[in-house]
Each structure stands twice: as C-alpha cells, then as structure tokens.
Amino acid sequence: MINERINSLRKEMAKEGIDAYLITGTDPHQSEYVAPRWRTRAFISGFTGSAGTVIVTMDKALLWVDSRYFIQAAAEIKGSSFEMLKLDTPGTPSPYGYLENNLKKDAVVGVDGASISITKFEELAGKLKEKKVKLVSTDDLLDRFWTDRPEIPFSSCVQMKDDYAGFTANAKVNFVRLKMRQKGTDWTFISSIDDVAWLTNLRADDIAYNPVFMAYAFISYDRAILFTNPKRFSEELYAKVAADFEIYDYLEAKEMLPSLTKKGKGYYDPNKSAYAFASSLRKKRNITGIDITTDLKARKNPVELDGMRRSHFQDGIAFANFMANLDPLGKYSEIEISDRFAAEREKLEGYLGPSFRPISGFREHGAMCHYSADAESNKSIDRQGLLVLDTGSQFEYGMTDLTRTLLFGANATEEEKRDYTLVLKGHLALARQRFPLGTRGYQLDVLAKQYLWTAGMTFFHGTGHGVGCRLNVHEGPMNISPRAVDVPLEPGMVVSDEPGLYKEGRHGIRIENLIAVQKDIDTEFGTFCTFEVLSMVPYEKRLIDVRYLTDSEIQQINLYHQWICDQLIDYVREETKPWLEDATSPIERK
C-alpha cells in the first residue's frame, strides 16, 4: 500500500513538473501533533511518530527521523521503498542538505504551502537558488489521491473558567494590544492554535490529547477576530465568545487576511505562520518575532501556577494509590500498567483525561524513547526488569507530565542501579540550581548530563520542554537542551526536568518532574532564580545506589520525599499509607 501511494504521488509530481516533493508532516499552524487530516507523513510513509521529514523523488523515498524514533521508524517502514536516514548522525545529510546537493540544475522542489512556515520556505528557497534549484509552493498533492482523507475537525468548544484561567479573554486581548503598542504595530495575526486557545480561554478536542481547535486570530486596536468553524459553539457559548470576538469561518482567514493586513504596520511569527499566508504578511513595513501570546502564555500567572500545583497534588495521590496496589513481583502487561494508573487518575476531581498517549515500556521497549504499546507490541512484565512509565493528566485547572522508572522483580542488577542513579544525579542537579535571571535553557543543559558524560554515556533528547496550563504538553518558546534557543527562563515558566539513558535491546531510564521558574534572591550581581518542583511522586528507591550519591544529594532526596509524604498522607486511601510512608522513608548510607 505504501509503495502504491509513492507511485501515485510521483504521477502527480510529473503532472506539475516537480522533481522532488517535501512533506513536513505538520498542519497549517505548524503544530507538532496534528489532527488525522494532516497526518501526511504517516499516510505516505507508514511512520507514525510526531517528528520527521519525507522527501520523495522520482527514484527515491526518504524519511529523516531523530534519535527518539530510530528503532520505531525502521520497524514501521520495513517492507516499503522508504529508506530511513538518522538525523544528527555523522555522514548523514539533513533533508534540506540532501536537496541542495543531490538535485540537478533547474530541478524543481515542491511543498504544500500550508505545511511549511514562511521562515523555513524562504530559508530553503534561498539555499536551493544558489544551486540553481527552484522551490515552489503547491496545493497538497496527497489530497488528489487520498480518497478517504479525514475532514477538517470541528469538535465542540468549552470555556475555561476565569477562576482557572486567571484573566478573561477580553483582558488577554487588551494585554496583546498593549504589547502591540509597545512594538509600534497596528495589528497582529496569530496562527499557533494553542496560542489562540490561551487567548480565548476556549478548549476543544480537534487533536488527540491536545485541548485545542483549528483557528486563527487577528487583533487590531478596533477589531478582535476569531476564525474557526462556528458550528463548534453551542448557542450560549457563541453569544459569550461573540461578546469579545467577531467570529468568521475557519476557511475565511485566507480570503479576508489580504484586506485586514492591507493597512498599518503588522506583527506576526514567521515560524508559526504558513507560507500560504506569505503574500498577506510578508511586507517590508511589518515586523516579525515570537507571537505576543506565546510569551504571555509561557509565563504562567499566579492562578495558573496554583492550578498546576493542584494538578500535581492530585497526580501524586493517584500515583500513590496506584503503586500501593501494584506487586513488583506480579505479572502484568505494559498496557495494563498504564491503564491502572489512568484508572486512579479518573477518580480525581477535575480530571479530564490524559495529556498525551502514555508510554509504558518494559526492558528493551523502555530503550525506545517514544515507544507506545499497542495490542501487537504489548509486552508481558513477567520477570526482572525496568519499566519506563511516562504519562500525564489534563485537569480543568492545569496539567501534568510525569515519568518514573519502576523496578519489577526482587532485585535490580548493578548496571541498572548505577545507570538509574547517574540519571537521578543529573535530574537533581538541574532541580536545585540557582541561576541569574536571563539564563537560557541551553546554559543549564549540561547539569543534567554531567554525570552520564563522566561515565561515557549520554542521551540525545531535550532535557526540558515548556508545558502548558490545560493546553499542550509541549509548548515554547523556552526549553532546556543543547539547542541555542535564545529565550531566557523567566519566573512563571513551567518546564520539565527529564534526563534519561537508553541502551538498545536492554533497558531505558527516564526520570521526569515538572519545575517552575521562580525568583529567589537579589544580590549585588543581580536577580537570581531557582526552580520550584511541582511533581509529587517518590523516586524508585530500590534503584538508588547511595555509593554514587553525595551527602547533599541524599539530603535533597530525603527532603523531597518528606515533603511528598507530609502533603499527601491525609489524602491517599488508608491502605495506601503504608506504601507512601515506606516509599518516602529516608535513604541512608549503609
């Protein structure tokens, strides 16, 4: 079937005079996770991961993936004409580098203009032009033969309570206008759908696990316009939204934008806006940068932070109740483990559902960073080994993202205990760090890797990503990774702290808490910040080898565990209390 689709695409390419076709796998909003309609990468290649790039030429079908997906991608494209290339591996060209160096003069590269940002299109077009290769924006060629393609989603919207959002939608629009005035602009166009959800205090279910909806927003000093399918609103909610926004159909954005942006100086994010809108946005008088709403959304207000704390408190209760009924010597399956934890979460007040598809990987499956069990791969947990359990919750007032590595069986091996403890040391080092206001995430990344590096090991995924408040589990603009993202960590930002270690065919380890940036002290050298730990879940003490820990690290673990016990002991089930007290009891040197 995949090879048939490749051939169908090549026929359409031939009709358009295209020598290579680029498929980014995203939607018109440059989203990381997309609704079924825009799962173009999966449709053409069979690879179902959330990141990757496809290039199809008349004689090759290529898929680029990063280290998170090396194992998964190889398995999913097996038997097809696709060839996998490993990003960031010595000797492997990037997708764009491949196009630059492997196409003949006067070749034409096509890409759906709605699936690539203005920035990426212009960067690639410039590089290809130097090679006498032309990049053209097309309609979506897959649409011509994807006969059962899903429609544009329009799930029902709900309004987030002001008590949980912190500010009304009208207030947020005024915040945006204030920032526009400071920038000297007359309007802004917002394409990022989680930004639109934050701005409007609306949530929906257009994308699995991400409570967002397909929409654009246009804000000027006299107009606030929301482009989305009006059928998603009840009559009552429509009236409430219409009090703050003019509502037009989602597809009218492209038709109306030329006239809306005709006058005045505009502001937009070229990394989030699709090239399909370039003719309306890309004008000399306009200025570009990170969406105003992205910066506002990243710095959680006090109400949102309280909601995030409450979410983690609830998650801590669920985890304790889940673990108290789990026998480390028992027999389970990967799916059963994640289902058991989910069942405890479902009992919590304000729980809405998971914030992403759960990862529950035992032994070698845990070494696949983004593995997710299905009916076919679901592994039995019937012997000694490590299980990576990465799950999250959406609540009415916030959300969580948590990873713990659990030990099944009576005893861990020396290698497992050493590996776990080295990962834990990096996790603790990042969490306790004090740093000057203005510090970027990449300046802290080595803290989480230092002990692994000393042992000749490392991990290749990011150490920390931003997290939304009842929004997407991954949000920008900040992160903690080797990538030099020029965004300072500022008070109110919530990021993950999740170092890991993955040994193919053996085991994986990841430990993840969410941490919030908070102001700490002012000195003669300026303002310093620290992290507030939000997650309230004990570490796996049976995997900790105290020989690798300093006294201060032992104290850090014990204080964290004591805090968890003090906070949760009166709220867990009576039969859970012995487990919680044991799991949080002090660790000591023997």
Buried (B, 14 or more C-beta within 10 A) or exposed (E): EBEEBBEBBBEBBEEEEBBBBBBBBBBBBBBBBBBBBBBBBBBBBBBBBBBBBBBBBEEBBBBBBBBBBBBBBBEBBEEBBBEBBBBEEEEEBEBBEBBBEBBEEEBBBBBBBBBBBBBBBBEBBEBBEEBEBBBBBBBBBBEEBBEEBEEBBBBEBBBBEEEBBBBEBEBBBBBBBEBBEEBEBBBBBBBBBBBBBBBBBBBBBBBEBBBBBBBBBBBBEEEBBBBBBBEBBEEEBBEBBEEBBEBBBBEEBBEBBEEBBEEEBBBBBBBBBBBBBBEBBBEEEBEBEBBBBBBBBBBBBEBBBBBBBBBBBBBBBBBBBBBBEBEBEEEBBBBBBBEBBBEBBEEBEBBBBBBBBBBBBBBBBBBBBBBBBEEEBBBEBEEBBBBBBBBBBBBBBBBBBBBBBBBBBEEBBEEBBBBBBBBBBBBBBBBBBEBEBEBBBBBBBBBBBBBBEEEEBEBBBBBBBBBBBBBBBBBBBBBBBEEEBEBBBBBBBBBBBBBBBBBEEBBBBBBBBBBBBEEBEEEEEEEBBBBBBBBBBBBBBBBBBBEBBEEEBBEBBBEBBEEBBEBBBEBBBEEBBEBBEEBBBEBEEE
